[in-house]
Amino acid sequence: MNKKILYISYDGMTDPLGQSQVLPYITKLSEEGFDFHLISFEKEIPFEKNSDNIQKICDASNIVWHPIKYTKNPPVFSTIWDIYKMQKKAFNLHAEQVFSIIHCRSYISALVGLKMKRKKNVPFIFDMRGFWADERVDGNIWDINKPFYKFIYNFFKKKEKQYLTESDHIISLTTAGKEVILDWKVEGVDAGKIEVIPCCVNLDLFNPNNIKIDEQNALRKELTIDVSDYILGYVGSIGTWYMLSEMLDYFIELKKKKENARFLFVTAENPDEIYKTTRLKGIQDLDVLVTSCVHAEVAKHISLFNLSIFFIRPTFSKKASSPTKQGEIMAMGIPLVCNQGVGDTDFIVNKYKSGLAVKDFTSKSYQETIEAYFEFKKEDLEEGAKDYFSLDQGSKKYLKVYKTVL
């Protein structure tokens, strides 16, 4: 059986996303005898910093990596140029290797997968990663009141339907997203064609047992955190989707109940931008801490949290989203406060007793979760993460899809 796979990602492997949500899966699958050729688009600075490490990971798993320079400007036309490069590389490689599957991550790379399916009859996996075109609109990146962006949106919605119909298998990040697709009643799409695989977590890296007390104490000292402080923690970027203002309102309510509460942001965002908003809300600077760290240090920072939080704008497109941070937080045994209407997030916190989901963004709703008696057991959260978010589970699901397609 030919087990040569072409995997195409428009995200870079030298970016954190590529390192957490692409390479771990394909290194696992390579152990099952699959030979991967990996096309990715790399941004200049991360590539300069991390390319040697990525190459070592690929070499160790016999993955042949084909990095291509990502083009940033001008908008839209740069993407068209990248698609041309992607397509040329993919077809040239297929002429040499003859792939048994083309695995396409998200909508841009799926343009090439669909074309290869039609022209070369190569089985095509549409790993959709969410409702991409709708995310661009919901995130105010594409203004569909402007004819140019309306045209692009309609183009990708038409392509989305073709991807769903003509692909050999579909990967959805969430059950909620799968249900939306099934409600569309697209020709050739049934429940058996869609596999749900959330953003999984490296449980070796996000393992509270690997964090030494001395390391925690040293980090507390560095961040000026007292052992008696109650830490509400947030991890990741704050931008298009994450609701900073509402999360700070939650902290204000929490502070009324726990005077020793402090809000720790582990983020690469500019601290001044966060402090600008906290000061407008009358929150003391001493009660807010902003720090950044490399991915390998995130688990240690999460270990300082008593409670974690993220609020995400509950738009239509977010039904298909799986926040990577949810699995990481859960694996570390830290309860989560989140909001309803985002992928499977509230279903997961309820099923595994791993947190609380607010009904809406009001003081009353915040107070209800703060006052609710909820006995979080660290062991339950860790076991839930193993059951739902483990890399092994995700890799097994991908293996099942590959075997089904072949």
N, C-alpha and C positions, 0 to 999 in steps of 0.2 A: 504493500500500500504506500502510495506517495504521501509523505507527511511534510512536504514543503509548504510553509505558510508565509504569505506576504502580509505584514501588519503595517498599516499606515496610520500615523497620528500627526495632526497639524499642531499639536502641543509638542514642546521640546522635551527630550529626555533629561536635559540639564536643568529644566525647571522642576520645582518641587512636585508638581502634579505628575509629571512623567515618572519621577522616582517613586512616588507612592502609589500611583494608579495604573501604570503600564508595565514597567520593568518587573515588579514582583510577580505579576501573573505569568508573564511569558517566560521568566526564568523557571517557574514551577512547571509550566507546560513543556518546556524543553526537556525536563527530566523524564517526560512521558514519551520521548522519542520524536518530538516535532522539531523540525529545522526551521528556524525563523530568519527571515530577512525583515529588518525593521527600518522603515522610512519615517523620519521625523524632521520637524522644522525648528531650527535652533536660533535663539536670540544671541546676539554677539557677546554680551558681557557674561551671562551664565555659561555660555559655551567655552569661553576662555578659562573660566574658573573651574568648571566641572567635567569637561569632556574626557580628561584622562581617567577619572574615576568611573564614568559611564562606560568607557571603552573596556576597562578591566572587568566590569560586571558582565558585559556582553561577551567578552572573550571567554570568561569562565563558564558560560552556559552555551557556547558555540552559537551565539546570536550574531548574525552579520548586520552591523549597524550602518545605515546610509544617511548620515546627517546632511540636511540641506539648509542653507542660510535662509532664515525667515525675513521676509520683506515687510517693512512696517508702513512705508509711505510711497505714494499717496493712498489714502483710504480707498477701498474697493478695488482699484486698479492693481494695487500691490498684491491683493489676494488672488486676482485673476492670473497674475504672473506666477505666483506660487503654485496655483492649480496646474498651470501649464508644465512647470518643472516637475511637480508630483506625478502627473500623468506620464510624461516622457520617461521618467525614471522607472515607474512601475511597469510600463510596457516593455522597456528594454530588459529589465530584470526577468520578466516572465518569459521573454524569448530565450534567455539563457537557462532559467531554472525550471520552468513549467510548474507553477504553483498549483496545489490542490485546493487551497482556500485563500481568498483575500479578505482579511479582517480589517474593517474600516471603523476608526474611532471618530464619531460625530459626523456632521453633515458635509463638511468641506471634503474630507477624504472619501466619503461615500460617493461623491461625484465620479471619482476614478473607479471605485468598486463597481458601480452600476455600469459604467462603460466597459469595463473588463468582462463583466458578466455577459453583456450583450454581444460583444465582439469576439471574445475568446471562450465563452461559456465556462468561466471559472466561478465556482460557488462563492457567494458573497455574503458575509456576515455584517449586518448593520448594527453596530454597537452605538446606539443613538445618544447616550449620555444626557438625555433630556430633550425638551422641545426647543431646539436651538433658535429657530426663526422667531418663535414667540418670545423667547428670552430677550432677543435683541429689541423687540418692541416694548415688552414690559419693563425693560431696563433703560428705556429712553435712549437707546443707542441708535435705533432706526426710527425716524419720525415718519410714519406712514401717511401723514397729511401732505408730505412732499412726494411728488410723482416718482422721483428717482428711487427712494426707499420703498415706496409702495410696490414698484416693479420688482425690486430685489426680494421683498417679502413674499410676493405672490409666486415668484420663480422658485424659491426654496420650499414653499408650501406644496407646490406641484411636485417638486422633486421628492419631498417627504413621502407623499403618497406612493410614488414610484419605488422608493427605497423599501417601503413596507411591503408592497405587493411583490416586487421582483427579487428581494433578498431571499436567501435560503434559511436564514434565521435572524431573529431580532433580539437584542439585549436591551432591557429597560432597567433603569436604576431602582425603580420603585413599583410596588404593586398598584399604587394609585395611578401611576402613569400607564401601566399595562391596561387598567380598566378603562381609562380614557380612550386609548387606541382601539380597544374592542368595541367601545360605544360608537366609534366612527364607522364601524362595519365596512372596513376597507376590503376590497376583493383580494382573496388569497391569504387573508390574515385570520387565524384563529388562536385560541389560548395556547395551543401546543407549539405554535411558532415563536412565542415570546418567552424568553427566560428572564427572570428577575434576579439581577446580581447587584447588590448595593456597593457603595464605595467601601471596600474592605480595609482592614487594618493589620499592620505587622504587629502581632501580639508579642513577639520577642522584644520589639523596641518599646511598645506601650505596655509595659508590665510593671506594676507598682512594686513587685518583689525585687526588681533590679535597682531600685532607688535606695541608696544608703542614707541613713539618718544624718551622717556627717555632711553629705552633699546637700541635703535639704537645709540644714542649719547654715551652711556656708552661703547658699542662695538667699535664704531669708535675710542674712546679715547684709549681703550685697544690695538687696532690694529694700532694706530698712523695714522689714516685716517682723513684728513681734509674734512670738508663739501664741499669744493670747488673741491675736487679731482673727476676725472671721472674714475669710477671703472669698468674695464673689469673683469668679474668673471668666475671662473671655479670651479665646484664641483665634487668631486669623485676621484677615484684612477687614476693613470697614469701608464699604463703598456702595456699589449699586444696590445690593440686596439687603445688607445688614442694617438693622434699625437702631442706630446709636442713641438717638433721643429717647426712644421708648425703653431701651435697656437702662439708661440712666434714671428714668422715672421709676423703674422697678427698684433700682438701688436706693433711691430716696425713700421708698416705702419700706424696704428692708432695714434701712438705717434707723427708722423709727422703732423697730423691734429689737434690733441688735446694734447697740451704740458702738460696738467695737468693729463694725463691718467696714471693710475697705474693698475697693474695686481694682483688680489687677488685670490690665490689658497686656496680653502677649501678642504683639503685632509689629509689623514693619511700617505701620502708618506713622506719619509725623506726629509726635506727641503734642505739639502746639495746637494742632487741629482738634485733638480730643479735649485738651484743657480749655480751648476756646468755648466748646459746647458745655463742659462741666461748669465753668464759671458763670455762663449765662443762666444755668439752672440753680446757681447758689451752692454748688457742692464745693467743699473745701479742698484745696490742692492736696493736702496731707492725706485725704481719704482716697485719692486716685493715684495709681502707680501704672506707668507705661514703660514696657521694656520690649526688646526684640531678642531673638535667638535663632540659631540654626535649627533645622528640622530635628536633628538628633538630640537636641536639648529640650524639645517641647514637652516630652513626658515628665521630665524633672520639674518643669514649671507647673504643669497641671497637678502634680502631686501636692503642691502647696494650697490648692483650692479646697474650700469646704463645700462650695456650691458653684456650678458653672451655669452660664447663660448664653443663649443666642436667640434673637428674634429676627426672623426673615420675612420680608414682604410677601404676604400670602397671595401672590398673583396666580393666574391660570398656569403659566409655564412652570411654576415651582412645584406643581403636583408631581413632576417627573424628576425632582432633585433629591439627591442623597448627600447631605453635608458630611464630608469626610471627618470633620471634627467630632461628630456625634459618636462614631465608633471609637475614636481615640479617647474621648472623655470617659465613655462607658467602660472601656478596657482598663482605665486607671482607677475605676471604682468610685468615681465622683458623680453625684446626682446632678441632673440637668433641669433647668427651667427653660422651656421653649414655647413656641406658639403653635396653635393648630393650623391646618391648611397647607402644610409644606411637606410634600412627598409622604413618606410613611413615618415621619418623625414622631408625631403624637401617638400613633399606633405602637411604636417601639417602646416609648417610655411607659405606656400603660401595660403592655404585654410583659415586659421584663421588670416592672416596678423600679425603673431607673430614673424617674424624675416626674415632673409635673408640667402639663401644657396649659398655658393661660388661654381662656376663651376669647378674650379681646384685649385691647391695649388701654385698659382703664385702671384707675387706682383700686377700685373695688375688686377687679379680677386679680390684680397683683396681691392685694391683701389676703384674698382667699387662699392663694397658694402659699403665702408666707405663714398664715395661721393654720393651714391644714396639717393635721398630724399625719406624718408619713414616715414610716420606719424604713429607711434605706439601709440595706445590708450590702456592704462592699462586695461580699462574695457573690451575691445575686447579680450585681452589675457586671462583674468580671465573667461570670458564667454566661450571662446574656450576650456579652460581646463575643465570646467564643462561639456561641450558637448562631449568631446572626451576622457578625461582621468579620469573622476570621478569614484570613487570606487562604487558608487551606480549603474552607468551605467554598469561597469564591472560585478558586482554581478548579475544584471538582466540578462546579457548575459549568465553567468554560470547557473543561474536558468533555463533559457530557454533550455540550453543543457541538464541539468539533467532531466527536464520534457520530453524532446524529447526521451532521452535514456530509461526512465522508461515507 
